[in-house]
Amino acid sequence: MNKEDEILYDGDDSVKFIRNYLPESVNIKFDDDDIYYIVDLIYDYYDSKSFLDGDDNKIVDIDEDEIVAYIMNNALTDGIGKYEAEDVALVVEGELDYCDSIGAFE
């Protein structure tokens, strides 16, 4: 991958994208810090599965239900709060769509 092909992930853009993705009834349940926290946990999950090891030819099967369970467990362990699994699933979907929109999965 050359410099021109590098994917520029932007956390602030991700949060904006997710906010626009979420229905208002879910959007009001999260502040930006909640969304950043959930997105961080998504990448912690990826790291725990070695999805981010730099092998561009590796085929990765992302299990959204497993990611949601990982987030729910960590949120409780971290004392952050109790989220609804359905709401967290929408944030995960929004993050995946953001990554797709910037070509992160190509």
C-alpha positions in Angstrom: 0.0 0.0 0.0 1.5 3.3 -1.0 1.0 6.7 0.8 -1.9 7.6 -1.5 -3.8 4.4 -0.7 -3.5 4.7 3.1 -6.8 4.7 4.9 -7.2 7.7 7.1 -9.3 6.7 10.1 -10.6 9.6 12.1 -12.2 9.0 15.5 -14.1 12.2 15.4 -15.5 11.4 11.9 -16.4 8.0 13.1 -18.5 9.4 16.0 -20.2 11.8 13.7 -20.9 9.0 11.2 -22.3 6.8 14.0 -24.5 9.7 15.3 -26.0 10.1 11.9 -26.4 6.3 11.6 -28.3 5.8 14.9 -32.0 6.4 15.1 -32.9 9.3 17.4 -34.4 7.0 20.0 -31.0 5.3 20.4 -28.8 8.4 19.7 -30.1 10.2 22.8 -29.0 7.3 25.0 -25.3 7.9 24.3 -23.0 10.8 24.7 -19.9 11.1 22.6 -17.8 9.6 25.3 -20.0 6.5 25.3 -19.5 6.1 21.6 -15.8 6.6 21.8 -15.7 4.0 24.6 -17.7 1.5 22.5 -15.5 2.1 19.5 -12.4 1.6 21.6 -13.8 -1.7 22.8 -14.4 -2.8 19.2 -10.7 -2.3 18.4 -9.7 -4.0 21.7 -11.8 -7.0 20.5 -10.1 -6.9 17.0 -6.7 -6.8 18.7 -7.7 -9.7 21.0 -8.5 -11.8 17.9 -5.3 -10.7 16.1 -7.4 -9.0 13.4 -5.0 -6.0 13.4 -1.8 -7.9 13.0 -0.9 -6.2 9.7 -1.6 -9.2 7.4 -3.5 -7.5 4.5 -4.2 -10.9 2.9 -5.9 -12.4 6.0 -9.6 -13.0 5.6 -11.4 -11.9 8.8 -14.9 -13.0 9.8 -16.4 -10.4 12.0 -19.0 -11.7 14.4 -21.1 -8.8 15.4 -22.9 -10.7 18.2 -19.5 -11.6 19.7 -18.4 -8.0 19.5 -21.6 -6.9 21.3 -21.1 -9.5 24.0 -17.5 -8.4 24.4 -18.6 -4.8 24.8 -21.4 -5.6 27.2 -19.0 -7.6 29.4 -16.3 -5.0 29.4 -18.7 -2.2 30.2 -20.0 -4.0 33.2 -16.4 -4.9 34.3 -15.2 -1.4 33.8 -18.2 0.0 35.8 -19.1 2.2 32.8 -22.8 1.3 32.9 -25.3 -1.1 31.6 -26.1 -0.6 27.9 -28.8 -2.3 26.0 -27.4 -5.0 23.7 -29.7 -3.8 20.8 -28.4 -0.3 21.1 -24.7 -1.4 21.3 -25.3 -3.5 18.2 -26.4 -0.4 16.3 -23.3 1.5 17.3 -21.2 -1.5 16.1 -23.1 -1.5 12.8 -22.5 2.2 12.5 -18.7 1.7 13.1 -18.6 -1.1 10.6 -20.4 1.1 8.0 -18.0 4.0 8.7 -15.0 1.7 8.1 -16.6 0.4 4.9 -17.2 4.0 3.8 -13.5 4.9 4.1 -12.4 1.7 2.4 -11.0 0.0 5.5 -12.2 -3.4 4.5 -10.8 -3.5 1.0 
